[in-house]
Amino acid sequence: MDYRIATLFVLVFALGALSTSLVYEVGKVTSEKPLDVMSNPLESISDTVTVFAQGTGIERNSPGDHIQENQIKVFNDKIELDIKNAIWSKFADSNSMDPFLDEGANGIEIKPNSEDEIDVGDIISYELGNDVIIHRVIEKGTDEKGAYFIARGDNNPIQDPAKIRFSQIKGILVGIIY
């Protein structure tokens, strides 16, 4: 690769990293807690360069394994899922979970029996007023009112505005069918 092209590539990459850091800093000012960009922000240009140089990705919290392998049966002409208390889900075109979820995708959720079944990284649907929101859990904790969850859409710059209580949770997303 030509030296000028390589230099230009590094400069463009560094500017992108700088803008990520700026978004992170703005989030600190505008949210109750520091902005958690995809649960693991690159807080400095040196972190970004290190990740790039090592050729590794960023470790992020993923959903828990709520469906075991023995619950999935694959045949030549069909697939069967043995999921108890499954809920079928459709999604609105809100863009908050792009590119993972969008209008037209079909989801399978399960109803949790307790807050212990929900972990950071899980995608939950919950009631907020008259709406049902589906976002990723980025924090789980307890306070004077008991267990709570903080969620954020993967494509949103800040977390959802309020603590989510177990009584609000409708389901845990366990599958997407596009």
C-alpha positions in Angstrom: 0.0 0.0 0.0 1.2 3.5 -0.8 2.6 5.4 2.2 0.2 8.4 1.5 -2.8 6.1 1.5 -1.7 4.4 4.7 -1.2 7.7 6.4 -4.6 9.0 5.2 -6.2 5.8 6.5 -4.6 6.2 9.9 -5.7 9.9 10.1 -9.3 9.0 9.2 -9.3 6.2 11.7 -7.9 8.5 14.4 -10.6 11.2 13.7 -13.3 8.5 14.0 -11.8 7.4 17.3 -11.7 11.0 18.5 -15.4 11.5 17.6 -16.3 8.3 19.6 -14.4 9.8 22.6 -16.3 13.1 22.2 -19.7 11.3 22.0 -18.7 9.5 25.2 -17.8 12.8 27.0 -21.1 14.4 25.8 -22.9 11.4 27.2 -21.4 12.0 30.6 -22.9 15.4 30.7 -26.3 14.5 29.3 -27.0 11.2 31.2 -27.4 10.2 34.8 -24.5 7.9 34.4 -21.6 8.0 31.9 -22.6 7.0 28.4 -22.0 3.3 28.0 -21.4 3.0 24.2 -22.3 -0.6 23.5 -21.4 -1.5 27.0 -17.7 -1.0 26.5 -16.6 2.4 25.1 -13.2 3.1 23.6 -12.2 5.8 26.0 -9.1 7.0 24.3 -7.4 7.1 20.9 -4.7 4.8 22.3 -7.3 2.2 23.2 -8.7 2.4 19.6 -5.2 2.1 18.1 -4.4 -0.9 20.3 -7.6 -2.7 19.3 -6.9 -1.9 15.6 -3.3 -3.0 15.8 -4.1 -6.3 17.6 -6.8 -7.1 15.1 -9.3 -7.8 17.9 -12.8 -6.7 18.6 -14.2 -5.2 21.8 -15.6 -7.6 24.3 -19.3 -6.7 24.9 -22.0 -8.3 27.0 -24.0 -10.8 25.0 -27.4 -12.2 25.8 -27.5 -15.2 28.1 -28.0 -18.8 26.8 -31.7 -19.2 27.6 -32.3 -22.0 25.1 -30.3 -25.2 25.5 -29.1 -27.2 22.5 -31.4 -30.1 23.3 -34.4 -27.7 22.8 -33.5 -27.3 19.1 -34.3 -30.1 16.7 -33.0 -29.8 13.1 -34.6 -32.1 10.5 -34.1 -32.2 6.7 -37.4 -30.3 6.1 -37.9 -28.3 9.3 -36.6 -27.0 12.5 -38.5 -27.4 15.8 -37.9 -25.3 18.9 -39.1 -26.7 22.2 -39.5 -23.4 24.1 -42.0 -23.3 27.0 -44.1 -20.2 27.5 -42.9 -18.6 24.3 -44.2 -15.2 23.2 -44.1 -14.2 19.5 -42.8 -10.6 18.9 -43.0 -8.0 16.1 -41.1 -4.8 16.2 -41.8 -1.2 15.3 -39.6 0.9 13.0 -38.0 3.0 15.9 -34.4 2.4 14.8 -33.3 2.1 18.5 -32.0 -1.4 18.0 -30.7 -1.1 14.5 -29.2 -3.1 12.9 -30.0 -6.0 15.1 -33.8 -5.5 15.2 -36.1 -3.7 12.9 -39.6 -3.7 11.5 -40.3 -6.9 9.7 -38.2 -9.1 11.9 -39.9 -11.7 14.0 -38.9 -12.5 17.6 -39.3 -15.2 20.1 -39.4 -14.2 23.8 -39.8 -16.1 27.0 -41.4 -14.8 30.2 -38.9 -14.8 33.0 -40.1 -16.1 36.4 -37.7 -13.9 38.4 -35.2 -11.1 38.1 -32.4 -13.7 38.6 -33.1 -15.0 35.0 -32.2 -11.6 33.5 -28.6 -10.7 33.0 -26.6 -7.7 31.6 -26.5 -8.2 27.9 -30.0 -9.7 27.6 -32.6 -8.0 25.4 -35.8 -7.4 27.3 -39.2 -6.1 26.4 -40.8 -3.9 29.1 -43.8 -1.6 29.6 -43.2 2.1 29.8 -46.5 3.9 30.1 -48.6 2.7 27.2 -45.6 1.5 25.2 -43.6 -1.7 25.1 -39.9 -1.1 24.6 -37.4 -3.7 23.6 -33.8 -2.8 24.6 -30.6 -4.4 25.9 -29.9 -4.6 29.7 -26.7 -2.6 30.4 -26.9 -2.7 34.2 -28.5 -4.7 36.9 -28.7 -3.7 40.5 -30.7 -3.3 43.7 -31.8 -0.2 45.6 -34.3 0.5 48.4 -37.2 -0.6 46.1 -35.5 -3.9 45.2 -34.0 -5.2 41.9 -33.8 -2.9 38.9 -32.5 -2.9 35.4 -31.1 -0.1 33.2 -31.5 -0.6 29.4 -30.5 1.1 26.2 -31.2 0.6 22.6 -28.1 -0.6 20.7 -28.4 2.3 18.3 -29.2 4.9 21.0 -26.6 7.3 22.4 -27.9 7.3 25.9 -29.6 4.9 28.3 -33.3 4.7 28.8 -34.6 7.4 31.2 -35.8 5.3 34.2 -35.0 2.2 36.2 -37.0 -0.8 35.0 -38.6 -3.0 37.7 -39.3 -6.7 37.2 -43.0 -6.1 37.2 -42.6 -4.1 34.0 -40.7 -6.8 32.1 -42.8 -8.7 29.5 -40.1 -11.0 28.1 -36.5 -11.9 27.3 -35.7 -12.1 23.6 -34.3 -15.5 22.8 -34.5 -15.6 19.1 -34.8 -13.5 16.0 -36.1 -14.7 12.6 -35.5 -12.4 9.7 
